[in-house]
Amino acid sequence: MNLVNLNSLIQLPQKGKLAKMGDNGDLASTIKWPKIKPKPNLSVSYLKNLDLFTVENCLTCDESKGFVKIAESLGFTHQGSRGPAYGEAYRDNHRISVNDPVLADTLWQSGISNLFTDIKIRRKVAVGLNPNIRFYRYSAGQHFGRHIDESVDLEDGKRTYYTLLIYLSGSSTKPKAKSNSSKTNNSSSSAEPLVGGETVFYGSRNSIVAEVAPVEGMALFHIHGDKCLLHEGRNVSKGVKYVFRSDVVFA
């Protein structure tokens, strides 16, 4: 199966430079992000032990909508790929990339850090979020084909080992993700109901490990690198799917 090399998709923040696609790094210091409230008692649902889990209410409804509003004001840039014929996963969405260590640290300290206190990888512990913050927008007809996310080496011996996705649109109710023991439900808090856009993970012989429907404010964490599960973002049939993206950094 042809898979995209995610080194071209997980952008490595560099001093004075950022991702070329949707680059708004120069504006980071002037952006007034939504105020993120502390969330000391986040609820975790494990879909495949520590390798794959969701976290309800990682962002509030107001915080999610605030990020969408700001992202739209900054302006998205289209991102595509050459497709499986060139060894790349099919990709069709819009994105923004902003390098903001303060935003990354604020979100990490809001409660996410507590989720990783007992997780160690190769004797490394989680120390924060990748300051390279990305926003994705999927409109009707857009999706991201099957792929894996690679680990990224940052400076000072730091390395990313988990992908963080926070859905900024989707159902405003408690998620019912399909896995070995759960189901999917999806309505919308936006003007037009979001239909589709589930994140689907695959195991051996193309078996589905989990289907996660977008839920406003819900975070999805999954291990990446050598242990990354093959996954895809299904086609959006109606509405707009917004996603906040970063990575968990270990050192």
Buried (B, 14 or more C-beta within 10 A) or exposed (E): EBBBEBEEBBBBBEEEEBBEBBBBBEEBEEBEBBEBEEBEEBEEBEBBEBBBBBBBBBBBEEBBBBBBEBBBEBEBBEBEBEBBEEEBBBBBBBBBBBBBBEBBBBBBBBBBBBBBEEBEBEEBEBBBBBBBBBBBBBBBEBBBBBBBBBBBEBEEEBBBBBBBBBBBBBBBEEBBBBBEEBEBBBBBBBEEBBBBBBBBBBEEEEEEBBBBBBBBBBBBBBBBBEEBBBBBBBBBEBBBBBBBBBBBBBE
